[in-house]
Amino acid sequence: MAFILENIHCVLFPSKRVNKCHIHCTVLCRTNWSIFLMRDTIFQVKDLADASSSISTLQVMVDEDIEAGQAKKAFSHTRKLLRVKRALEMVRALFEEIIATEADSSLKDAAFKAYNQVLAPYHGHGLKESAETGMESLPTRALLLCMINETEETAKIQMKSYVTASTPVIEYLNKLFLSKKLGTNW
């Protein structure tokens, strides 16, 4: 379990590694719309990391939650793991959209598309409106690149690195939820 959480931590907080992929956290930390996503994800990862000291694997953690009838409850470890998975997917979708578009494309459009693809299906009307309002405060793509001291080319390299690193983690988590017959649409 600790290995997977370390990988999740590295994907979410790569600034702990030697400058390799600082853009992952930098993009998220320097844009207002993502403050809640980051705080929520940090809380979830910290809680899961704390749990890893007494639970040997993610599979055991999910099994224990299922046996206790708590897997889909709001503050269960399994629910927190699902939320972390969705945060990873959101960032991956955002970066994939940015990578696929031209330098003069809108960051807001990329964020809206990623949000609608990954998180909107699980949010009620109020959260969707809050997310929309938050995304309106995103800087232009050029300003963001300036803020994080990156060029379009170097940013895309860093984003591709995140996409590559996060994909097997997301796939593993999807398989785990499906193998436990929990699905991921809750």
C-alpha positions as CSV (number, residue, x, y, z in Angstrom):
1,M,0.0,0.0,0.0
2,A,2.8,2.4,0.8
3,F,4.3,1.9,-2.6
4,I,1.1,2.9,-4.4
5,L,0.7,5.9,-2.0
6,E,4.2,7.0,-2.7
7,N,3.5,6.8,-6.4
8,I,0.3,8.8,-5.9
9,H,2.3,11.3,-3.8
10,C,5.0,11.6,-6.5
11,V,2.3,12.2,-9.2
12,L,0.5,14.8,-7.1
13,F,3.5,16.4,-5.5
14,P,6.5,16.0,-7.8
15,S,8.2,19.1,-6.5
16,K,9.5,16.7,-3.8
17,R,11.6,15.2,-6.6
18,V,14.6,17.0,-7.9
19,N,12.9,19.6,-10.2
20,K,11.9,16.9,-12.7
21,C,8.2,17.7,-13.0
22,H,7.6,20.8,-10.9
23,I,4.9,22.0,-13.4
24,H,2.3,19.5,-12.1
25,C,2.0,21.1,-8.8
26,T,2.9,24.6,-10.0
27,V,0.1,24.7,-12.5
28,L,-2.4,23.6,-9.9
29,C,-1.1,25.7,-7.1
30,R,-0.9,28.9,-9.1
31,T,-4.4,28.9,-10.4
32,N,-7.3,30.0,-8.2
33,W,-9.8,27.5,-9.4
34,S,-7.8,24.5,-8.2
35,I,-7.2,25.6,-4.6
36,F,-10.1,23.5,-3.3
37,L,-9.1,20.5,-5.5
38,M,-5.6,20.6,-4.2
39,R,-6.6,21.1,-0.5
40,D,-9.0,18.3,-0.7
41,T,-6.6,16.0,-2.5
42,I,-3.8,16.8,0.0
43,F,-6.1,15.9,2.8
44,Q,-7.2,12.6,1.1
45,V,-3.6,11.6,0.3
46,K,-2.4,12.4,3.9
47,D,-5.2,10.4,5.4
48,L,-4.4,7.4,3.1
49,A,-0.7,7.7,3.9
50,D,-1.5,7.7,7.6
51,A,-3.7,4.6,7.2
52,S,-0.8,2.8,5.3
53,S,1.1,2.5,8.6
54,S,-1.5,0.0,9.8
55,I,-2.9,-1.4,6.5
56,S,-0.6,-3.4,4.3
57,T,-2.2,-2.9,0.9
58,L,-4.9,-0.9,-0.8
59,Q,-6.7,-4.1,-1.5
60,V,-6.8,-4.9,2.3
61,M,-7.9,-1.3,3.0
62,V,-10.8,-1.6,0.5
63,D,-11.7,-5.1,1.8
64,E,-11.8,-3.8,5.4
65,D,-14.1,-0.9,4.4
66,I,-16.4,-3.3,2.5
67,E,-16.6,-5.8,5.4
68,A,-17.5,-2.9,7.7
69,G,-20.1,-1.7,5.3
70,Q,-18.3,1.6,5.0
71,A,-16.7,1.5,1.5
72,K,-19.0,4.1,0.0
73,K,-19.5,6.2,3.1
74,A,-18.3,9.9,2.9
75,F,-15.2,9.5,5.1
76,S,-14.1,6.0,4.4
77,H,-10.6,5.3,3.1
78,T,-12.2,3.7,0.0
79,R,-14.1,6.9,-0.7
80,K,-11.0,9.0,-0.2
81,L,-9.1,6.8,-2.6
82,L,-11.8,7.3,-5.2
83,R,-11.6,11.0,-4.8
84,V,-7.8,10.9,-5.2
85,K,-8.2,8.9,-8.4
86,R,-10.6,11.5,-9.7
87,A,-8.2,14.3,-8.9
88,L,-5.5,12.4,-10.8
89,E,-7.9,11.9,-13.7
90,M,-8.8,15.6,-13.7
91,V,-5.3,16.8,-13.9
92,R,-4.5,14.2,-16.6
93,A,-7.5,15.3,-18.7
94,L,-6.5,18.9,-18.3
95,F,-2.9,18.3,-19.3
96,E,-4.0,16.1,-22.2
97,E,-6.3,18.8,-23.5
98,I,-3.5,21.4,-23.2
99,I,-1.0,19.1,-25.0
100,A,-3.5,18.5,-27.8
101,T,-4.2,22.2,-28.4
102,E,-2.3,25.1,-29.9
103,A,-0.4,27.7,-27.9
104,D,-3.1,30.3,-28.5
105,S,-5.9,28.0,-27.2
106,S,-7.8,29.0,-24.1
107,L,-6.8,27.5,-20.8
108,K,-10.3,28.0,-19.6
109,D,-11.7,25.9,-22.4
110,A,-9.2,23.1,-21.6
111,A,-10.2,23.3,-17.9
112,F,-13.9,23.3,-18.7
113,K,-13.5,20.3,-21.0
114,A,-11.5,18.4,-18.4
115,Y,-13.9,19.2,-15.6
116,N,-17.0,18.3,-17.6
117,Q,-15.3,15.0,-18.6
118,V,-14.1,13.9,-15.2
119,L,-15.7,15.7,-12.3
120,A,-19.0,17.2,-13.4
121,P,-20.8,13.9,-13.6
122,Y,-20.3,13.5,-9.8
123,H,-21.1,17.1,-8.8
124,G,-24.5,18.7,-8.0
125,H,-25.7,22.0,-9.4
126,G,-24.0,24.1,-6.7
127,L,-20.6,22.5,-7.1
128,K,-20.8,22.8,-10.9
129,E,-21.6,26.5,-10.6
130,S,-18.7,27.0,-8.1
131,A,-16.3,25.2,-10.4
132,E,-17.5,27.3,-13.4
133,T,-17.0,30.5,-11.4
134,G,-13.5,29.4,-10.3
135,M,-12.5,28.5,-13.8
136,E,-13.4,32.0,-15.0
137,S,-10.5,33.3,-12.9
138,L,-7.9,31.2,-14.7
139,P,-5.2,33.2,-16.3
140,T,-4.5,33.1,-20.0
141,R,-2.3,30.3,-21.1
142,A,0.5,32.7,-21.9
143,L,0.3,34.4,-18.5
144,L,0.3,31.0,-16.8
145,L,3.4,30.0,-18.7
146,C,5.0,33.2,-17.6
147,M,4.0,32.6,-14.0
148,I,5.6,29.2,-13.9
149,N,8.6,30.2,-15.9
150,E,8.0,27.7,-18.6
151,T,7.8,27.8,-22.4
152,E,5.0,26.1,-24.3
153,E,7.4,23.4,-25.3
154,T,8.9,22.7,-21.8
155,A,5.5,22.8,-20.2
156,K,4.2,20.2,-22.6
157,I,7.1,18.0,-21.9
158,Q,6.4,18.2,-18.2
159,M,2.7,17.6,-18.8
160,K,3.4,14.6,-20.9
161,S,5.5,13.2,-18.1
162,Y,2.5,13.6,-15.7
163,V,0.2,11.9,-18.1
164,T,2.6,9.0,-18.5
165,A,3.2,8.7,-14.7
166,S,-0.4,9.0,-13.7
167,T,-1.9,6.6,-16.2
168,P,-0.8,3.3,-14.6
169,V,-1.8,4.5,-11.2
170,I,-5.3,5.5,-12.4
171,E,-5.6,2.1,-14.2
172,Y,-4.6,0.2,-11.1
173,L,-7.1,2.1,-9.0
174,N,-9.9,1.5,-11.6
175,K,-9.1,-2.2,-11.6
176,L,-9.1,-2.3,-7.8
177,F,-12.6,-0.7,-7.6
178,L,-14.0,-2.9,-10.4
179,S,-12.5,-6.1,-8.9
180,K,-14.3,-5.3,-5.6
181,K,-17.5,-4.8,-7.5
182,L,-17.7,-1.2,-6.3
183,G,-17.4,0.5,-9.7
184,T,-16.3,4.1,-9.8
185,N,-19.6,6.0,-10.4
186,W,-20.6,6.8,-6.9
